[in-house]
Amino acid sequence: MPFPIKVCVVCKEEFELKPDKPGFANRCPECSVEEEPEETGAKGSMSAEERQAQREADAERRKAIRDLLYRKDR
């Protein structure tokens, strides 16, 4: 069974859409690989103030969600 022929939305080249192809279904494998962001240690470079602010925001977010989920309307 032949694979469907698609046209890449980035480079306009035709390619075969094969199962287990990395990336997006509307992009050729070459364009899909280039678009993937690289995360190399970006998470661990927060300062103490940034971590504290993130922790406080997360706590407020959890509180708001909890209040919405378990609110007792009378």
N, C-alpha and C positions, 0 to 999 in steps of 0.2 A: 504494500500500500504506500503510495508516494506521500511525502509530507506536503502540507499546504505551502504555497509560495506567498510570502508577505513582502511589503515594501517598507523599509525602515523610515520612520518619521524624521530622523535626524539627518542621515546622509542620502536618503532616497534610493538606496541600493536594494535589489531584491535578495531575499535569503529564504532558506527553508526553515519553517517553524518546526523544530524537532522537540520531542519530549525531553525533559531534563535540561533544556537550554537555559543557561544562566541569564539573569536579567529580565527585561520586560518583553512581553509578547509582540509589541509593535516596534521593537528596535533590534537591529542585527547584533550578533554577539560582540562585535568590536565596539559598537557604541554603548552597549549595556555595561561592559566592563569599565569604560572610561567614566561613566556617570555615577558609579558607586562611591560614596564618601569613605574616606579612610579615617578611622578613629585610632590614633596612636597616643594613648595616655592623656587624652583631653579631659577625661573625667577626674583624674587625680590631681589636677592642677588648681583646685579651688583654694582660696585663702580661708582663714578662720572666720572672717566676717561673712564671706559668701556662704560658707557651710551653715553658720548660725542663721542667716537670713533664709536659706533654703529650708532648714529645719523648722523655723517658725511658720513659713508659708505652708509647708506640708501639714503641720499641726492644725492650722486654721482651715485648710482644705478638708482634712479628715473630720474636723468638728462640724463644718458646714454640711458635708455629706451625711454624717450621722444625724444631724438635726433634721435634714430633709427626709431621711429614710424612716426615722422613728418618731416623727412629730405626731403629737396627739391632738387632733382637731376636735373641739368640743362643740 
